[in-house]
Amino acid sequence: MTNAAAGKPPNRREFIALVASIMALNAMAIDIMLPAFDRIIDALAVDDSNHIQFVLTAYLVGFGIGQLFLGPLSDRFGRRRPLLWGLGLYVVAAMAAAFSPDFGTLLVLRMLQGFGAAATRIVAVAVVRDTFSGRAMAEVMSLVFVVFMAVPVIAPAIGQVIVLVGPWQYIFFAMVVMGGSVATWAAYRLPETLAPENRRGLSVRAITEGFAIVFSNRLAMMYGLAPALIFGALFGLLNTAQPIYTQIYGLGPLFPLAFAAVAIVMAVASLLNSRLVGRFGMRPLSHSALIGFIGLSSFWYLISLFGPLPLWLFMITVSLTMFLFGFMVNNFNSLAMEPLGRVAGTASSVFGFMQTVGGAVAGVTVGQFYNGSVTPIALGYLLLGAGALVLVLIGERGVLFRTQHAPI
């Protein structure tokens, strides 16, 4: 088999579906775990119930660290080989995790699974950047995100069904099946998008130069860092979603339905972004969304100080806030990647590391303050959104909504 691309290459629809499926494996490994938290706490004798959040954090740390290695590899060997290596590790670690004898072993294997999954993020962003640029890249990434967001809609429900009919270990078997299926699809249908003349060496000098190009671009760095804080808010909610929906609001096994409703709203936002970004531009859309995100988070925090929010108000507030998420992250990442096409793999690895590890640390910090109310989560959204605004202002030299590139 040659360039997997033995035969006719995928059309635009299949390309988007394949890239989205590759990215979705990462979301699946996070969201499908949520309904199993209580089972794992009991089975592996987890002392502090808040420590179960480390199942997500360990995965995200491995995911972030892995990107630092896989980025330069993808610039050297192309996009396909690192992807297939990473998916192989993802599947093997998931299988081993199902037989974890204790909580510590589970965390180590989750970190290894995340390390392998890093290839999904690196390759997904890099192949889109290899193939598209500018607003077209933002449009394609938004469409990928629409498909990708189907996972948070269905993954918790899949996990809930699994723990209702079988042991929690079956969740990892499901990841093995899904990871193997996507790996097979990619092996046969994903073309190599990195041109031979754009491949970079693996010498210390070549790697250092690649990282220097990324770190020296102020605008790209600020737009690469801002999503880390926005993801931190999201991870804070993910870490506490199960107790919020089951303990505060008493939804029990039905909590995946509420979780899915918010995910659907995010998917709709990404679809709208793909339609609007060509008309209005990435900056006006993302800057407006960020300001709205901060405003809604302020409302959410202040009203939570007066007592528990009724479920309907909580759902509306969270849904509106996460609706704006769909207009920020994709555009921020496109703005970060736009000037770094010749080191797309390395740039993707740097931004992926910062966003994943930074988001994981921020998210678990917010989650550890969970006290049986949504107030700490709302405050986390407010502070992290404000921090993202500061970074964007630094990148844009204090001027928002500009339509042209700011000086680098």
Secondary structure, 3 states (H helix, E strand, C coil): CCCCCCCCCCCHHHHHHHHHHHHHHHHHHHHCCHHHHHHHHHHCCCCCHHHHHHHHHHHHHHHHHHHHHHHHHHHHHCCHHHHHHHHHHHHHHHHHHCCCCCHHHHHHHHHHHHHHHHHHHHHHHHHHHHHCCHHHHHHHHHHHHHHHCHHHHHHHHHHHHHHHHCCCCHHHHHHHHHHHHHHHHHHHHCCCCCCHHHCCCCCHHHHHHHHHHHHCCHHHHHHHHHHHHHHHHHHHHHHHHHHHHHHHCCCHHHHHHHHHHHHHHHHHHHHHHHHHHHHHCHHHHHHHHHHHHHHHHHHHHHHHCCCCCCHHHHHHHHHHHHHHHHHHHHHHHHHHHHHHHHHHHHHHHHHHHHHHHHHHHHHHHHHHCCCCCCHHHHHHHHHHHHHHHHHHHHHCCCCCCCCCCCCC
